[in-house]
Amino acid sequence: MPPELVFLATAAAVIIAGARLAHDGGTIADRTGLGQGWVGAILVASATSLPEIATDVAAVRDGERSLAIGDLFGSSMANMLILGVADLLTRRTHLMTQVAVSQATVGVLAMALTAVAAAGVLAGEGLGVLGVGWAPLTIGVGYVLGMRLIYVNRGSEGSGAGATRSRGDTSSAGLRRPVIGFVVAAAAILIVAPYLARSAAELAEQWGISSGFFGVVFLAAATSLPEAAVVGAAIKGGAYTLAVGNLLGSNCFNMLVVLLLDVVDGAGSVLAQAEAGVVLGAVFAIVMIGQVLLDLLNRAEHHVWYIEPGPGLIVLTYAAGLFLTYRATDV
């Protein structure tokens, strides 16, 4: 089958499964009382990051470390682009004013973990434990501690449109259907993801693109489709905090994947063996997350566009990041 058709078919499957993840994730959040922010940042984010795990583990085993690391940084950029575009398309209200301020904690954690990963690329080989580099280990510890902090503060989501709705049926019968639907949707993404990424790689290979830049742009776009599907479905259902929590949480989880890749690689630091040019993807991911946090903390419903450009600036920053990464990776 031509790679174009494989890409379109698998992309459609990912979108459908992503919509199911959003619906069932929101139901689980409501019926357990865990909160949309926490469920979005951990449960849904880990599920929508399955394509990154599947494709990047395969890439590392094939010796394509720059492709894998570039995909993780590029996916974090793409997630913020998705949020910026979603905000631009949400005409009823300014999206970020409907999101629980507590989500800023998730964003700060994502920035910190991404900075550690970038430092691991630039520092090269260094200290490690049992063959695992210092940077991936730091990311792993930081992720666990950060998610505990987010869980502890999950009750501060407030009562706005993006806050968790009242707790519903918490019985096993009330949770069975959404849990089964969530697991099936996550499994579907895990099965389809390698075919999606492989078809995207075949298409990009015809264009003669370096592995680092390809990972930042094309593979990242392909593996970010579940996040896009979840955000679209969540916003349509008014679950704004779940949507934003999923994207920021996915950026955190993307960095946790670095630890898995380092264990799978087993040949020194996986970050140290990536192209230095992919660090620009990490830098722009941090900048874009910072822009989202500024927009989140600015609670004014009506913005002055030339003073507070908001989502438009996020889109422009993404474009600038792609251009500079293209130059840095010597395409």
HELIX and SHEET records of a PDB file:
HELIX    1   1 PRO A    3  THR A   32  1                                  30    
HELIX    2   2 GLN A   36  TRP A   38  1                                   3    
HELIX    3   3 VAL A   39  VAL A   44  3                                   6    
HELIX    4   4 ALA A   45  THR A   48  1                                   4    
HELIX    5   5 LEU A   50  ARG A   61  1                                  12    
HELIX    6   6 ARG A   65  LEU A   89  1                                  25    
HELIX    7   7 LEU A   95  GLN A   98  5                                   4    
HELIX    8   8 GLN A  103  ALA A  123  1                                  21    
HELIX    9   9 TRP A  134  VAL A  152  1                                  19    
HELIX   10  10 ARG A  154  SER A  156  5                                   3    
HELIX   11  11 SER A  172  GLU A  205  1                                  34    
HELIX   12  12 SER A  211  PHE A  214  1                                   4    
HELIX   13  13 GLY A  215  LEU A  219  3                                   5    
HELIX   14  14 ALA A  220  THR A  223  1                                   4    
HELIX   15  15 LEU A  225  LYS A  236  1                                  12    
HELIX   16  16 TYR A  240  ASP A  265  1                                  26    
HELIX   17  17 ALA A  276  VAL A  278  5                                   3    
HELIX   18  18 VAL A  279  LEU A  297  1                                  19    
HELIX   19  19 PRO A  311  ALA A  328  1                                  18    
SHEET    1   A 2 GLY A 128  VAL A 129  0                                        
SHEET    2   A 2 VAL A 132  GLY A 133 -1                                        
END                                                                             
